[in-house]
Amino acid sequence: MRDATSPTVDRGAYPDAVTPWEQESWRSAALGWLTDGLTAHGLRVSGGLRVRLRPWSVLVRVPVTGRTPAAGRETVWFKANPPASAFEGTLTAALARRVPRYVLAPLATDAGRGWSLLPDGGALFRDVLEREPVGPEVWEDLLRQYASVQCALVPLAPQLERLGVPNARTTELPRVFDELLVSSPALRADDRARLDRLRPRLADWCAELATLGVPDSLDHVDLHDGQLFNPEPGRFTFFDWGYAAVSHPFCSLRVPARRACERYGPDVLPRLRDAYLEPWTGGGSTTAELRRAVRLAWRLSALGRARAWGGLFPSASQAAPLTDESARSLLELAEDPPL
């Protein structure tokens, strides 16, 4: 593979992170698999690789030539996940079959090794936000589209769990909380005691949320503006499903709503909530019940964020800063939702 032996490597804020990329045998196997995947689609590498190493993924930007990928781009992406998120490639493939308008279809996947090869999805929504004026109505549209994806995935929840997507169903969230509390060494004694006192209330929130008529579906967990492609006005493609879980769908709202609030202020929250809820109307729940479910899920979404920080490549040296993040996320359970 031309230029593959001397790629450009970006370690970001994690210069000491240990990933499989450092292992020559792993790197050789991954690049060989990548080449085979490209060949199957009539493609070949056309330039130097750009490698992004993080404690939670190895991501390689691959310039290609030949018969162009399905997305019509000249770049494809190789991704390697840690064991905890090795399901991402097969999950993405399953989503692309069910909701092809909203998810990129992988060019190749290897579930056992947590590898996937994806076409380029075009402009990131984050980049669009930086280069042109974007109003809150665009965020409303993307939230409606994302909610419609979740609605379509409700019947697939058991199948997604069989693919390895974690079970964080509404009724299972107290268990998730207990596991996080035990496995969070960064929590101070007083914070741990505060969370222990919160446990009965958390069980009540979960029980109430389960009665409000919204079935569990797929929660992306980290749906910010860098996890969305916006290749043309009104069209959004959702990606980076490595932190996903089968859980209450409304847990997904917190991250994008917070990002929108950073741009437009907190007054935008009610209209974003109501746009997100539109696809969920007609299912038997009243508007008041749906809004109550948003409030409960907003708080409980902290569990998904706390769990996500644990999905790293095995390495004690890189874990400490991220266990701090997990503890901070867990403590957000004590914060009152803004809606």
Contacts in CASP RR format, 6 or more apart in sequence:
PFRMAT RR
TARGET T0000
AUTHOR 0000-0000-0000
METHOD contacts of the structure
MODEL  1
MRDATSPTVDRGAYPDAVTPWEQESWRSAALGWLTDGLTAHGLRVSGGLR
VRLRPWSVLVRVPVTGRTPAAGRETVWFKANPPASAFEGTLTAALARRVP
RYVLAPLATDAGRGWSLLPDGGALFRDVLEREPVGPEVWEDLLRQYASVQ
CALVPLAPQLERLGVPNARTTELPRVFDELLVSSPALRADDRARLDRLRP
RLADWCAELATLGVPDSLDHVDLHDGQLFNPEPGRFTFFDWGYAAVSHPF
CSLRVPARRACERYGPDVLPRLRDAYLEPWTGGGSTTAELRRAVRLAWRL
SALGRARAWGGLFPSASQAAPLTDESARSLLELAEDPPL
1 31 0 8 1.000
1 32 0 8 1.000
1 34 0 8 1.000
1 35 0 8 1.000
1 45 0 8 1.000
2 45 0 8 1.000
2 46 0 8 1.000
2 47 0 8 1.000
2 48 0 8 1.000
3 45 0 8 1.000
3 47 0 8 1.000
3 48 0 8 1.000
3 49 0 8 1.000
4 31 0 8 1.000
4 45 0 8 1.000
4 48 0 8 1.000
4 49 0 8 1.000
6 48 0 8 1.000
7 48 0 8 1.000
7 49 0 8 1.000
7 50 0 8 1.000
7 51 0 8 1.000
7 60 0 8 1.000
8 48 0 8 1.000
8 49 0 8 1.000
8 50 0 8 1.000
8 51 0 8 1.000
9 21 0 8 1.000
9 51 0 8 1.000
9 53 0 8 1.000
10 50 0 8 1.000
10 51 0 8 1.000
10 52 0 8 1.000
10 53 0 8 1.000
11 17 0 8 1.000
11 53 0 8 1.000
11 54 0 8 1.000
12 52 0 8 1.000
12 53 0 8 1.000
12 54 0 8 1.000
14 53 0 8 1.000
14 54 0 8 1.000
14 55 0 8 1.000
14 318 0 8 1.000
16 317 0 8 1.000
16 318 0 8 1.000
17 53 0 8 1.000
17 54 0 8 1.000
17 55 0 8 1.000
17 313 0 8 1.000
17 315 0 8 1.000
17 318 0 8 1.000
18 313 0 8 1.000
18 315 0 8 1.000
18 317 0 8 1.000
18 318 0 8 1.000
19 53 0 8 1.000
19 54 0 8 1.000
19 55 0 8 1.000
19 58 0 8 1.000
19 80 0 8 1.000
19 313 0 8 1.000
20 26 0 8 1.000
20 27 0 8 1.000
20 30 0 8 1.000
20 58 0 8 1.000
20 80 0 8 1.000
20 313 0 8 1.000
21 27 0 8 1.000
21 51 0 8 1.000
21 53 0 8 1.000
21 58 0 8 1.000
21 80 0 8 1.000
30 58 0 8 1.000
30 78 0 8 1.000
30 80 0 8 1.000
30 115 0 8 1.000
33 108 0 8 1.000
33 110 0 8 1.000
33 113 0 8 1.000
33 115 0 8 1.000
34 60 0 8 1.000
34 62 0 8 1.000
34 78 0 8 1.000
34 117 0 8 1.000
35 44 0 8 1.000
35 45 0 8 1.000
36 108 0 8 1.000
37 43 0 8 1.000
37 107 0 8 1.000
37 108 0 8 1.000
37 117 0 8 1.000
38 44 0 8 1.000
38 45 0 8 1.000
38 62 0 8 1.000
38 64 0 8 1.000
38 76 0 8 1.000
38 107 0 8 1.000
38 117 0 8 1.000
40 107 0 8 1.000
40 108 0 8 1.000
41 67 0 8 1.000
41 69 0 8 1.000
41 107 0 8 1.000
42 66 0 8 1.000
42 67 0 8 1.000
43 64 0 8 1.000
43 65 0 8 1.000
43 66 0 8 1.000
43 67 0 8 1.000
43 68 0 8 1.000
43 69 0 8 1.000
43 76 0 8 1.000
44 64 0 8 1.000
44 65 0 8 1.000
44 66 0 8 1.000
45 62 0 8 1.000
45 63 0 8 1.000
45 64 0 8 1.000
46 63 0 8 1.000
46 64 0 8 1.000
46 65 0 8 1.000
46 74 0 8 1.000
47 63 0 8 1.000
48 63 0 8 1.000
49 60 0 8 1.000
49 61 0 8 1.000
49 62 0 8 1.000
50 60 0 8 1.000
50 61 0 8 1.000
51 58 0 8 1.000
51 59 0 8 1.000
51 60 0 8 1.000
51 61 0 8 1.000
52 58 0 8 1.000
52 59 0 8 1.000
52 60 0 8 1.000
52 61 0 8 1.000
55 312 0 8 1.000
55 313 0 8 1.000
55 315 0 8 1.000
55 318 0 8 1.000
55 319 0 8 1.000
55 322 0 8 1.000
56 81 0 8 1.000
56 82 0 8 1.000
56 85 0 8 1.000
56 311 0 8 1.000
56 312 0 8 1.000
56 313 0 8 1.000
57 79 0 8 1.000
57 80 0 8 1.000
57 81 0 8 1.000
57 82 0 8 1.000
58 78 0 8 1.000
58 79 0 8 1.000
58 80 0 8 1.000
59 77 0 8 1.000
59 78 0 8 1.000
59 79 0 8 1.000
59 80 0 8 1.000
60 77 0 8 1.000
60 78 0 8 1.000
60 79 0 8 1.000
61 75 0 8 1.000
61 77 0 8 1.000
62 75 0 8 1.000
62 76 0 8 1.000
62 77 0 8 1.000
62 78 0 8 1.000
63 74 0 8 1.000
63 75 0 8 1.000
64 74 0 8 1.000
64 75 0 8 1.000
64 76 0 8 1.000
65 74 0 8 1.000
68 74 0 8 1.000
69 76 0 8 1.000
69 107 0 8 1.000
69 119 0 8 1.000
69 120 0 8 1.000
70 105 0 8 1.000
70 107 0 8 1.000
70 119 0 8 1.000
71 104 0 8 1.000
71 119 0 8 1.000
71 120 0 8 1.000
71 121 0 8 1.000
71 122 0 8 1.000
72 119 0 8 1.000
72 120 0 8 1.000
73 119 0 8 1.000
73 120 0 8 1.000
73 121 0 8 1.000
73 122 0 8 1.000
74 120 0 8 1.000
75 120 0 8 1.000
76 107 0 8 1.000
76 117 0 8 1.000
76 118 0 8 1.000
76 119 0 8 1.000
76 120 0 8 1.000
77 117 0 8 1.000
77 118 0 8 1.000
77 119 0 8 1.000
77 120 0 8 1.000
78 115 0 8 1.000
78 116 0 8 1.000
78 117 0 8 1.000
79 88 0 8 1.000
79 89 0 8 1.000
79 115 0 8 1.000
79 116 0 8 1.000
79 117 0 8 1.000
79 118 0 8 1.000
80 113 0 8 1.000
80 114 0 8 1.000
80 115 0 8 1.000
81 87 0 8 1.000
81 88 0 8 1.000
81 89 0 8 1.000
81 114 0 8 1.000
81 115 0 8 1.000
81 116 0 8 1.000
81 242 0 8 1.000
82 311 0 8 1.000
82 312 0 8 1.000
82 313 0 8 1.000
82 314 0 8 1.000
83 314 0 8 1.000
84 310 0 8 1.000
84 311 0 8 1.000
84 312 0 8 1.000
85 114 0 8 1.000
85 242 0 8 1.000
85 243 0 8 1.000
85 311 0 8 1.000
86 111 0 8 1.000
86 112 0 8 1.000
86 113 0 8 1.000
86 114 0 8 1.000
87 111 0 8 1.000
87 114 0 8 1.000
87 163 0 8 1.000
87 164 0 8 1.000
87 165 0 8 1.000
87 242 0 8 1.000
88 114 0 8 1.000
88 116 0 8 1.000
88 240 0 8 1.000
88 241 0 8 1.000
88 242 0 8 1.000
88 244 0 8 1.000
89 106 0 8 1.000
89 109 0 8 1.000
89 111 0 8 1.000
89 114 0 8 1.000
89 115 0 8 1.000
89 116 0 8 1.000
89 241 0 8 1.000
90 109 0 8 1.000
90 111 0 8 1.000
90 163 0 8 1.000
91 160 0 8 1.000
91 163 0 8 1.000
91 164 0 8 1.000
91 165 0 8 1.000
91 241 0 8 1.000
91 242 0 8 1.000
91 244 0 8 1.000
92 103 0 8 1.000
92 104 0 8 1.000
92 105 0 8 1.000
92 106 0 8 1.000
92 109 0 8 1.000
92 116 0 8 1.000
92 118 0 8 1.000
92 239 0 8 1.000
92 241 0 8 1.000
93 105 0 8 1.000
93 106 0 8 1.000
93 109 0 8 1.000
94 156 0 8 1.000
94 159 0 8 1.000
94 160 0 8 1.000
94 163 0 8 1.000
95 102 0 8 1.000
95 103 0 8 1.000
95 149 0 8 1.000
95 153 0 8 1.000
95 218 0 8 1.000
95 241 0 8 1.000
96 103 0 8 1.000
96 104 0 8 1.000
96 105 0 8 1.000
96 106 0 8 1.000
97 105 0 8 1.000
98 152 0 8 1.000
98 153 0 8 1.000
98 156 0 8 1.000
99 149 0 8 1.000
99 152 0 8 1.000
99 153 0 8 1.000
102 145 0 8 1.000
102 146 0 8 1.000
102 149 0 8 1.000
102 236 0 8 1.000
102 237 0 8 1.000
102 238 0 8 1.000
103 149 0 8 1.000
103 237 0 8 1.000
103 238 0 8 1.000
103 239 0 8 1.000
104 118 0 8 1.000
104 119 0 8 1.000
104 121 0 8 1.000
104 229 0 8 1.000
104 237 0 8 1.000
104 239 0 8 1.000
105 119 0 8 1.000
106 116 0 8 1.000
106 117 0 8 1.000
106 118 0 8 1.000
107 117 0 8 1.000
107 118 0 8 1.000
107 119 0 8 1.000
108 115 0 8 1.000
108 116 0 8 1.000
108 117 0 8 1.000
109 115 0 8 1.000
109 116 0 8 1.000
109 117 0 8 1.000
110 116 0 8 1.000
111 163 0 8 1.000
118 239 0 8 1.000
121 229 0 8 1.000
121 231 0 8 1.000
121 237 0 8 1.000
121 239 0 8 1.000
122 229 0 8 1.000
122 231 0 8 1.000
123 229 0 8 1.000
123 230 0 8 1.000
123 231 0 8 1.000
124 225 0 8 1.000
124 226 0 8 1.000
124 228 0 8 1.000
124 229 0 8 1.000
124 230 0 8 1.000
125 142 0 8 1.000
125 225 0 8 1.000
125 226 0 8 1.000
125 228 0 8 1.000
125 229 0 8 1.000
125 230 0 8 1.000
125 236 0 8 1.000
126 224 0 8 1.000
126 225 0 8 1.000
126 226 0 8 1.000
126 228 0 8 1.000
128 134 0 8 1.000
128 230 0 8 1.000
129 225 0 8 1.000
129 263 0 8 1.000
135 264 0 8 1.000
136 260 0 8 1.000
136 264 0 8 1.000
136 268 0 8 1.000
136 271 0 8 1.000
136 272 0 8 1.000
138 234 0 8 1.000
139 256 0 8 1.000
139 260 0 8 1.000
139 268 0 8 1.000
139 272 0 8 1.000
139 275 0 8 1.000
140 271 0 8 1.000
140 272 0 8 1.000
140 275 0 8 1.000
141 234 0 8 1.000
141 236 0 8 1.000
141 275 0 8 1.000
142 228 0 8 1.000
142 230 0 8 1.000
142 236 0 8 1.000
142 256 0 8 1.000
143 253 0 8 1.000
143 256 0 8 1.000
143 272 0 8 1.000
143 275 0 8 1.000
143 276 0 8 1.000
144 275 0 8 1.000
144 276 0 8 1.000
144 278 0 8 1.000
144 279 0 8 1.000
145 236 0 8 1.000
146 220 0 8 1.000
146 223 0 8 1.000
146 236 0 8 1.000
146 238 0 8 1.000
146 252 0 8 1.000
146 256 0 8 1.000
146 276 0 8 1.000
147 249 0 8 1.000
147 276 0 8 1.000
147 277 0 8 1.000
147 278 0 8 1.000
147 279 0 8 1.000
147 280 0 8 1.000
148 279 0 8 1.000
149 218 0 8 1.000
149 238 0 8 1.000
150 217 0 8 1.000
150 218 0 8 1.000
150 249 0 8 1.000
150 252 0 8 1.000
150 279 0 8 1.000
151 217 0 8 1.000
151 279 0 8 1.000
151 280 0 8 1.000
153 160 0 8 1.000
153 217 0 8 1.000
153 218 0 8 1.000
154 215 0 8 1.000
154 216 0 8 1.000
154 217 0 8 1.000
154 249 0 8 1.000
156 218 0 8 1.000
157 215 0 8 1.000
157 216 0 8 1.000
157 217 0 8 1.000
157 218 0 8 1.000
157 246 0 8 1.000
160 218 0 8 1.000
160 246 0 8 1.000
161 167 0 8 1.000
161 246 0 8 1.000
165 218 0 8 1.000
165 244 0 8 1.000
165 245 0 8 1.000
165 246 0 8 1.000
166 244 0 8 1.000
166 245 0 8 1.000
166 246 0 8 1.000
166 307 0 8 1.000
167 245 0 8 1.000
167 246 0 8 1.000
168 176 0 8 1.000
168 219 0 8 1.000
168 245 0 8 1.000
168 246 0 8 1.000
168 247 0 8 1.000
168 303 0 8 1.000
168 304 0 8 1.000
168 307 0 8 1.000
169 216 0 8 1.000
169 246 0 8 1.000
169 247 0 8 1.000
169 248 0 8 1.000
170 206 0 8 1.000
170 209 0 8 1.000
170 210 0 8 1.000
170 216 0 8 1.000
170 247 0 8 1.000
170 248 0 8 1.000
171 206 0 8 1.000
171 207 0 8 1.000
171 210 0 8 1.000
173 202 0 8 1.000
173 206 0 8 1.000
173 247 0 8 1.000
173 248 0 8 1.000
173 300 0 8 1.000
173 303 0 8 1.000
174 199 0 8 1.000
174 202 0 8 1.000
174 203 0 8 1.000
174 206 0 8 1.000
176 303 0 8 1.000
176 304 0 8 1.000
176 307 0 8 1.000
177 195 0 8 1.000
177 199 0 8 1.000
177 202 0 8 1.000
177 303 0 8 1.000
177 333 0 8 1.000
178 199 0 8 1.000
180 303 0 8 1.000
180 306 0 8 1.000
180 307 0 8 1.000
180 326 0 8 1.000
180 330 0 8 1.000
181 187 0 8 1.000
181 192 0 8 1.000
181 195 0 8 1.000
181 196 0 8 1.000
181 330 0 8 1.000
184 192 0 8 1.000
184 306 0 8 1.000
184 323 0 8 1.000
184 326 0 8 1.000
184 327 0 8 1.000
184 330 0 8 1.000
185 323 0 8 1.000
186 320 0 8 1.000
186 323 0 8 1.000
186 324 0 8 1.000
186 326 0 8 1.000
186 327 0 8 1.000
187 195 0 8 1.000
187 327 0 8 1.000
187 330 0 8 1.000
187 331 0 8 1.000
191 327 0 8 1.000
191 331 0 8 1.000
194 331 0 8 1.000
194 334 0 8 1.000
195 330 0 8 1.000
195 331 0 8 1.000
195 333 0 8 1.000
195 334 0 8 1.000
198 333 0 8 1.000
198 334 0 8 1.000
202 300 0 8 1.000
202 333 0 8 1.000
205 296 0 8 1.000
205 299 0 8 1.000
205 300 0 8 1.000
206 300 0 8 1.000
208 292 0 8 1.000
208 296 0 8 1.000
209 248 0 8 1.000
209 293 0 8 1.000
209 296 0 8 1.000
209 297 0 8 1.000
209 300 0 8 1.000
212 285 0 8 1.000
212 289 0 8 1.000
212 290 0 8 1.000
212 292 0 8 1.000
212 293 0 8 1.000
212 296 0 8 1.000
213 283 0 8 1.000
213 284 0 8 1.000
213 285 0 8 1.000
213 289 0 8 1.000
213 293 0 8 1.000
214 248 0 8 1.000
214 249 0 8 1.000
214 250 0 8 1.000
214 280 0 8 1.000
214 285 0 8 1.000
214 290 0 8 1.000
214 293 0 8 1.000
216 246 0 8 1.000
216 247 0 8 1.000
216 248 0 8 1.000
216 249 0 8 1.000
217 246 0 8 1.000
217 247 0 8 1.000
217 248 0 8 1.000
217 249 0 8 1.000
218 244 0 8 1.000
218 245 0 8 1.000
218 246 0 8 1.000
218 247 0 8 1.000
218 249 0 8 1.000
219 244 0 8 1.000
219 245 0 8 1.000
219 246 0 8 1.000
219 247 0 8 1.000
219 248 0 8 1.000
219 249 0 8 1.000
219 251 0 8 1.000
219 252 0 8 1.000
219 301 0 8 1.000
219 304 0 8 1.000
220 227 0 8 1.000
220 238 0 8 1.000
220 241 0 8 1.000
220 243 0 8 1.000
220 244 0 8 1.000
220 252 0 8 1.000
221 243 0 8 1.000
221 244 0 8 1.000
221 245 0 8 1.000
221 251 0 8 1.000
221 252 0 8 1.000
221 255 0 8 1.000
221 301 0 8 1.000
221 304 0 8 1.000
221 305 0 8 1.000
221 307 0 8 1.000
221 308 0 8 1.000
222 240 0 8 1.000
222 243 0 8 1.000
222 255 0 8 1.000
222 305 0 8 1.000
222 308 0 8 1.000
223 238 0 8 1.000
223 252 0 8 1.000
223 255 0 8 1.000
223 256 0 8 1.000
224 255 0 8 1.000
224 256 0 8 1.000
224 259 0 8 1.000
225 256 0 8 1.000
225 259 0 8 1.000
226 240 0 8 1.000
227 238 0 8 1.000
227 239 0 8 1.000
227 240 0 8 1.000
228 236 0 8 1.000
228 237 0 8 1.000
228 238 0 8 1.000
228 239 0 8 1.000
229 236 0 8 1.000
229 237 0 8 1.000
229 238 0 8 1.000
229 239 0 8 1.000
230 236 0 8 1.000
230 237 0 8 1.000
231 237 0 8 1.000
243 304 0 8 1.000
243 307 0 8 1.000
243 308 0 8 1.000
243 311 0 8 1.000
245 304 0 8 1.000
245 307 0 8 1.000
247 304 0 8 1.000
248 293 0 8 1.000
248 297 0 8 1.000
248 300 0 8 1.000
249 297 0 8 1.000
250 276 0 8 1.000
250 293 0 8 1.000
250 294 0 8 1.000
250 296 0 8 1.000
250 297 0 8 1.000
250 298 0 8 1.000
250 301 0 8 1.000
251 297 0 8 1.000
251 298 0 8 1.000
251 300 0 8 1.000
251 301 0 8 1.000
251 304 0 8 1.000
252 301 0 8 1.000
253 272 0 8 1.000
253 273 0 8 1.000
253 276 0 8 1.000
253 294 0 8 1.000
253 297 0 8 1.000
253 298 0 8 1.000
253 301 0 8 1.000
254 297 0 8 1.000
254 298 0 8 1.000
254 301 0 8 1.000
255 301 0 8 1.000
255 305 0 8 1.000
256 272 0 8 1.000
257 269 0 8 1.000
257 272 0 8 1.000
257 273 0 8 1.000
260 268 0 8 1.000
260 272 0 8 1.000
261 268 0 8 1.000
261 269 0 8 1.000
261 338 0 8 1.000
266 338 0 8 1.000
269 338 0 8 1.000
269 339 0 8 1.000
270 339 0 8 1.000
273 291 0 8 1.000
273 294 0 8 1.000
273 339 0 8 1.000
276 294 0 8 1.000
277 287 0 8 1.000
277 290 0 8 1.000
277 291 0 8 1.000
277 294 0 8 1.000
280 290 0 8 1.000
281 287 0 8 1.000
281 290 0 8 1.000
285 293 0 8 1.000
291 339 0 8 1.000
294 337 0 8 1.000
294 339 0 8 1.000
295 337 0 8 1.000
295 339 0 8 1.000
298 337 0 8 1.000
298 338 0 8 1.000
298 339 0 8 1.000
299 332 0 8 1.000
299 333 0 8 1.000
299 335 0 8 1.000
299 336 0 8 1.000
299 337 0 8 1.000
300 333 0 8 1.000
302 329 0 8 1.000
302 330 0 8 1.000
302 331 0 8 1.000
302 332 0 8 1.000
302 333 0 8 1.000
302 335 0 8 1.000
303 330 0 8 1.000
303 333 0 8 1.000
304 329 0 8 1.000
305 329 0 8 1.000
305 332 0 8 1.000
306 326 0 8 1.000
306 327 0 8 1.000
306 329 0 8 1.000
306 330 0 8 1.000
307 326 0 8 1.000
308 326 0 8 1.000
308 329 0 8 1.000
309 322 0 8 1.000
309 323 0 8 1.000
309 325 0 8 1.000
309 326 0 8 1.000
309 329 0 8 1.000
310 322 0 8 1.000
310 323 0 8 1.000
310 326 0 8 1.000
312 318 0 8 1.000
312 319 0 8 1.000
312 322 0 8 1.000
END
